[in-house]
Amino acid sequence: MCARRFLLAILILILLFVAGAFAIYQWGARALVSQAVPQGHFRAAEAGAGPDYSQAANWLARPGIADDPSQWSPESAPTVTPVVAGVRTFYLQPTTYLARDRWNAPLNPGGDSEYRSRLFVQSQASAFSQLGEIWAPRYRQAAYGAFLLNSRDAEQALGFAYSDVAAAFDEFVKTIPADAPIILAGHSQGALHLERLLREKIAGKPIAGRIVAAYVVGWPISTTADLPALGLPACTNDNEGGCILSWMTFGDPPNPDFIFNEWEKTKGYDGGERRHADTLCVNPITGTKDGVAPPSQNAGTLIPSADMQSAALSVGAVGARCDKGLLILSGQVPQMGSFTLPGNNYHVYDYALFWGSIRRDAERRLAAWSH
């Protein structure tokens, strides 16, 4: 990656935390809401016609696309030879539309939003690229202002975005071989839609047997009130396929009160109570629920080089442990300075801090799934 891409990525990711971290989080500053929430009311027509996902132009990544961002790999990344051929990854990007002129982004927004979309496919979905094909749909995602308040307009915008995700997944499943193993991955708004996709398209259906793993990252999951409805269990060890990984990254000491104070007021997918203590944490370094790992076990943190001209993996720099539903960092955590979010929150680096370990984890789960 060039220096400009890395520098902009840091700034962009901070905005994206505000944009799509947690729909149930109510931002306290009225000024921010007034300046960020889309104008007027939700109108589906403003987002344009529904996408035809049989057309390659409606995908950010898929086989046959020129300059596919998912095929990028950092310097020094080891080559992976998957034990099973033909894996397909369905990836959902976080919020990249930061304007407030509408509740849902256009399918092809262009400009900075297009740049941000490609950046996320490159820096997150690429972790799975050596295992097989990456499919990342464009979708008319909810604008970031939809996450700043709980309203009928915001609810409709999220539902509208999901309708595109569901259509893309249907086309994806129709196009790939009927027995192909599938990895699901998403972050922030993408993870929220992935949870609904698991509930509506996978849980209790034959396709559930084809899921190698689901990486539902940067969005809380209650192990008691949410997880049973998703149709797959939490990953309890690193040699298990057909399971869910989820984590939210914090430095030590963490302060997640601004997340959980509101989240605990909402009901889970089964109508039960959501509690901070029940939040799912699967350590991406160990691949285990509630796991603990020293820095030496991390297969690589994605960071820029000293001259900011390229990206490389820093192996063994960052460790992590699950503690009360959070993933707490240890070791030589990269100096993020003012880019670390309030509460010691590293949400914006949920994938980058563990890029090499995520790739290794997916490789192991594919081996487990195949046996």
N, C-alpha and C positions, 0 to 999 in steps of 0.2 A: 504494500500500500504506500501511496505517497504521503508526504508529511501533511499536506492539506487535508487529506481524508481522515487521518487519525486525529488531528486537532479539531476538525469539525465534528467528528464522531462524538468526542467527549461532550461538547456543548449540546449537540442534538439529543444525546441520550438523556441528559438532564431534563430537557424539555419533555421527552417522551415518558419520563417517570410521572410527571404531572399529567401528561396526556392520557396514560392508560394503565396506571398501576392498579388502582382498586376502585371499581365503580361505586362501592358503598362508602367510600371515604368522602366526607363532606369538607371541602376547603373552607376555612373559617373566614377568609378576607372577602368582604363583599365587593371590594374594588376589583380583585382578581376575577371573581365570577362575572362581574359586569363587563369586563374587558376581554374575557375569554370565551364565554358561552356563545354559541352560534346565535345569530340574529333571527328573529321570527320563530315560527313553529316548524316542526318536522314536516317535510313534504317529500315523499318518495321520488316524485318526478324531478326534483332538483339534482338528484344524483345521476340522472341519465338512464338509458335503457339497460336492462339486465344483460350481463355478459354471456356470451356463447363460449363455454369453456372447451369446446372442440377446436377452437382457434388458438394457435400458439401465442398470438398477440395478447391474449388475456392471462398470460402466465409470466411471472417474473423469472421463473426457472422451470425448465422441463427439457426432456431430450430434444435435441435438434435446434435449440435456440442459440443464435450466435452471441458470443460474449456473455455467456451464462455466468452470473456472479457467484453462483453456488460452487463453481469449480475452482475457485481461488483456494490457495493453501499457503500458510505462513512459511517463512524460511525455517529450515531445520526440522520441519514436521516429518516424522517417519512415515514410510509407505505402509499402508494396510492392505493385506490380502484377505478378503473375507472368506470365511469357511463355507458360506453358502452364497451362490451367485443370485442375482436378480432381485435384490432388496430394493424397495421403493420407499422413499421418505416423503411424507406430506407435511409441509412446514407452513406455519402461519406467522407472519411478521407482526410486530407490535405497531402501535399507532405512529404514523409518519405524517399525517395531515394536520398541520398546526394552524390553519386558517379558521376564521369564524364566520365565513360567508354562508355556510350551510351545515346541516347536521351530519351529513355523510359525504365522504370524499368522492370525487369522480373516479371512475375506474382507471383512467389515465390522467392523473392530475398534472403531470409534467413538472418541470422546474425542480425546486429543492425537495419537494415531496418524492419525486421519482428518484432523485439522488439518494435520499434517506432510505427508501425502500430497497434499493439495490445494495446499499451499505449493510443493511441488516441481513439480507440473504447471504451476503459475502461473509460476514463476521460470525454468524450463528449457524445457519444451515450448512455451511461448509464443513462443519465438524462431522457430518454424516456422508460427505461426498464420495469418499473412497469405498464406501460399502455398497454403493449403487446409485440409482437415479434419484435426483431431487426434483420434487414437484412443489412449486410455491406459487399459489394463485394470486393474482391481483384481486382485491375485493374492495367494495365500497365501504371501507371501514368507518366506524363512528369517529367524528372529529374529536380532538382532544377535549374540547369544552364539554362534551357529553359526559365526561367523567367528573365534572366539578359540582354536580348537583344531582339529586334524585328526583326526576320528573318524568312525566308521561312522554315528553319529547325525547329525553335521553333514552328511555326504555325502548321507544320505537326505533331510534337510531341504531341501538345495539342489535335489536332483532332484525333490522334490515340488513346490517352488515353480516349477520350470521346466515341469512338466506343465501347470500353469495357463497359463503364458505361451504354450506351444505351442497349447493349446486356444483361447486368445484370438486368436492369430494366424490360426489356421484359420478362425475365425468372421469375423475382419476381412477376410481374402482372399475368403471366400465372399460377403460382403455388398457390397463395393465393386465398381465396374465391372471387368470382366475385363482392360481395357487401361489402368487407372489407374496413373500413376506413383506410386512409394512411396518415402518417406524413412523410414529406421530411426534411432531415437535412444534412448540410454540412458545411465545414469550409475551407477557403482559396482556394487552388486548387479545393477541393471538392465543394465549393460554386460556383466557376466558371462553373464547369461541371453541377451543379444543375440548373443554369440559362439556359443553353442550353437545358437541359432535359425538363424544363418547357416550353420552346418555341416550341420544336419539338415533344414532346410526350404527353403534357398535354393541352396546350392552345387550346381552341376551340374544345376539344374532350370530350366525355361523362365522361371519368375518372376524369376530373377536378372537378366533383361534389362529388368525394370521398376524395378529399384532405382536411384533417383537418387543416393543416397549413404547410407552407414551411419556414424553418429556414435557410436563405441564409446569412451566417454570415462571416464577415471578407473580404468582397468583395463589392465594391461600386455599387449601383444601382441608376440610374437617374430616378426620379419619372416622368419626362416628356419624356425622350428619350429611356428609357429601360423598365420601368414597364409595359406600355401597351402591350408590346410584350410577356410578361411572362404569360398572361392569367389569373392571379389572382390579386386582388387588394391588396394594403398595409393594414395591420391590423391597424384599427383606434381606436379600443377599446378592452378590455380584454374578452369580451363575444361574440366574432365574430369568426366564423370558415371560412375555405376556403380562407385564406389570407396569405400574405407574411410578415415575420419579417426579418429585416436586421439591423445590427449595426456594427460600428467600434469603439473600445474603446480607449479613451485617458484620461490622467490625465489633471489637470488644472494648468497652461495654456497649451493648445494644440498647436502643430505646425505641421499641416498636409500638408504643402506646397509641400514636396517631393512626395506626392501622387497626389495631385490635379493639380499641375503644368503640369504634363504629361497627366493625365486622361482627362483633359479638352481639350486636343488637339485631342482626338479621337471622333469618331461618335458613337451615340447610336444605339441600335438595329433597330430603325426605321429611321436611317439616320440623326436624329436631333443632336443638340449640347448638349454635356454634360457639366453641370456647377456644381461647388461645392455647390452652394446654393440650388440645386435641389436634392441633395443626400438623399436617404431614410434613416431615422433613426426611428426604432421602439424600444422603451425602453423595455428591457426584464423583468424589474421589474414590470412596470405598464401594459405592453402589449398594450401600446397605441403609435400611431405615434406622434413624437415630445413630448413624455411624460417626466414628471419630478417626481422623487421619492426620498424621504429622505432615509437614511440608514435603518431606522426601518421597511421599507416595503420590504426589500430584504430578501427572504426566505432562503438564504444561499450561502455563498462563499466557494468554495472548496479549502481548504488549509491543509497543513500537521500539525500534532500535534506538541507540543513543543519539544518532543523527536524525531521527524521525523520518527516515527515508524508506524504511521497510518494516515488516512485522516479523516477529519470531516468537518461538515458544520459550519461555523461561521455565525450565523443569525444576521441580522441587523447591519452589520459592514460597508457595502459599499452601498452608494446611487449613483444615476446617473441622468443626465438630457440630453436630446437631444438639441443640439445647432449647427445650421448651418450644419446639416448632420452628426455630430459626436455625440458619446455618451460620455459625460464628467463625470468622477468619482467624488464622494464626500465622506466624512466620513473617517473612519479608513481604508484607503486602505492598503492592506498588503505591507510590506516593501520588494520591489523587488530589491532594490539596483541597481547594474549595469545591471540587467536583464531587466529593463525597457528600451524600445527601444528609439532611438533618436526621438525627437519631443514629448516626454512624451507619447509615443505610447504603449498601453497595448494590442496590437493585439494578442499576444501569450496567453492572458488570457481571450479572448472573451467569452468562455464558463465557465471557472472555476470561474470567479468573480460572475456569476449569476446562478450557477448550480441549486440551489434550486428553484430559480424563474423561470427558464426555465421549470423545471418539473411541477411546479404549473401552469405555463402558458399553457403548453400542455394539462394538465388536464381540465382546463377551456375551452379551445378551442374545446376539444372533446365533452364536455357537450353542448356547443353552436352548434356544427355541428350536433348533434343528434336531435336537436329540429327544 
